[in-house]
Amino acid sequence: MHKNNVRRRRKLEGNVGETVRIASIVQKGVSAGRSSYVEMRALARQTGQNVKSKVRAIRAIDGSADDLLKRLAAEIGEGYTYMLTPNGALRQESLDALLALDADIATCLGIIESELADKKVPKGFATLEEIVKERKKLVDGLRA
């Protein structure tokens, strides 16, 4: 096997392992009702990396929504540290809402990527923009 393929496979395996580790930490934090800023920053970093890789793939195929994708890539990592109260308790409902919005964003990005790969006109940009606005509103509400 070529060296680059081996490195790429190891990197992908490492990313999957990191995602599983972060998911386990968050699940434990949710069940206990407590977490730490370090864990929330790790979740934000992993979420940001996953979304940014999707954004890079879409921009490589077609750069028609560059402004929205740049804004999304810049804002996606924000918000998870605001899920904690000063004493480390999780804001469960807010965390659930943020995770749901991020899942919707990932789904929209996947749909857009597959439509672009099939040479179709993507219809998910308007939906993606609405979800990004809703996510920003949620995060801004938690900051205040």
N, C-alpha and C positions, 0 to 999 in steps of 0.2 A: 504494500500500500504506500502511496506517495506521502512524504512527510507532511505536506500541508493538509491533506485529508485527515491524517492522524491527529494533528493539532486541532483542527476544526471540530472533529468528533469529541476530543477530550474537553474542549471549551464548551460545547453544547451539553455534554454530560455534567460538567461543572455547574453550568447555569441551571440545569434541571435540579441538581442536588441542592443548590442554593435556594431555589424557589421552594422546594419541599421543606428545607430547614426553616425558612422564614414563615411558611404556612403553618408549620408545627408550633413555632413560637407564638404566632398570633392566635392560633387556636387555643393554646394553653392560657394565654393572656385573657382571651374572651371568656373562657370557662371560669377563670379565677376572678375576673372582673378588674384585674390590675395589670399594668404593663410598665415599661420604662421608655424614656425618650430614645435610648439606644435601639431598642427593638422597633419602635415606630419609625425611626430614621432608616433602619435596615429595610423595613417594609416599603418605605417611600423610594429608597434607592432601587430596590428590585423592581417595583412597579414602573418606575421611570425608565429603567433599562429595557424592560420588556416592551413598553409602548414606543420608546425611541427606536428600537430595532424595527418595529412595524412601520413607523413613520419613514425611516430610511428606505425600507423596501418599497413603499408607495412612491416616495419621491424619486427613486431610481427608475420606476416604470413611467411615471408621469408627474410633472411638477405643477399641475394646474391649480392646486389649492395650497400653494406654498405658505401663504400667510396664516391660514388656519392650522396647518400642520406644525409650523414653527411655534406658534402660540401654544399649541397643545403640548409639544415636546418640552417647552419651557415651564409650563404650569403643572404638569402631571405629577411631579414629585412632591408638590406642596400638599399640605393638609393633614397628613397622618400624625404629625406631632401635636396638632391641635385637638386630637381625639382624647388627649389625657387632661385630667384636671390637675391642679398643682400638687395634689397628694398622690398621684399615680393611678387613680381610678379611671377606667375607660368610660367614655361616653358611648355606650353600646348602640343606641339608635343612630347616632351620627356616623359611627364607624360602619354600621350596616349600610347606611345610605351611600357613604363614600365608596365602599367596596362595590356596591351595586352599580353606581355610576361608572366606576372604572371598568367593571365587567362589560357594561354597555358600550363604552368607548372602544374596548378591545374587540368586541363583536363587530362594531361598525367599521373599524379599521380592517378587520379580516374580510368583511363583505366588499369594501371598497377595493382592497388589494386583489381579490378574486375577480371582481368585475373588470378592473383594469388589465389584469392578466389575460382575460378572455376577450379583450379589445372592445368591451362594452362601455357605454357612458355611465360612470358611477352616479348613482342616485342618493348615496348615503351621506354626502357632504352636508346637506342641510340638517339632517338628523344629528350628525356628529357635532355640528356647530351648536345646536340646541342643548345637547348633553354637556358640552364643554361649558356653556354659559351657566347651566344649572349647577355643575360641579363648582365653578368659580363662586357662584352665589352661596353655596353651602360652606365652602372654605372661608369666604369672607365673613359669613355669619359667625363662624366659630372663633375667628380672630378677635372679634370685638368683645 
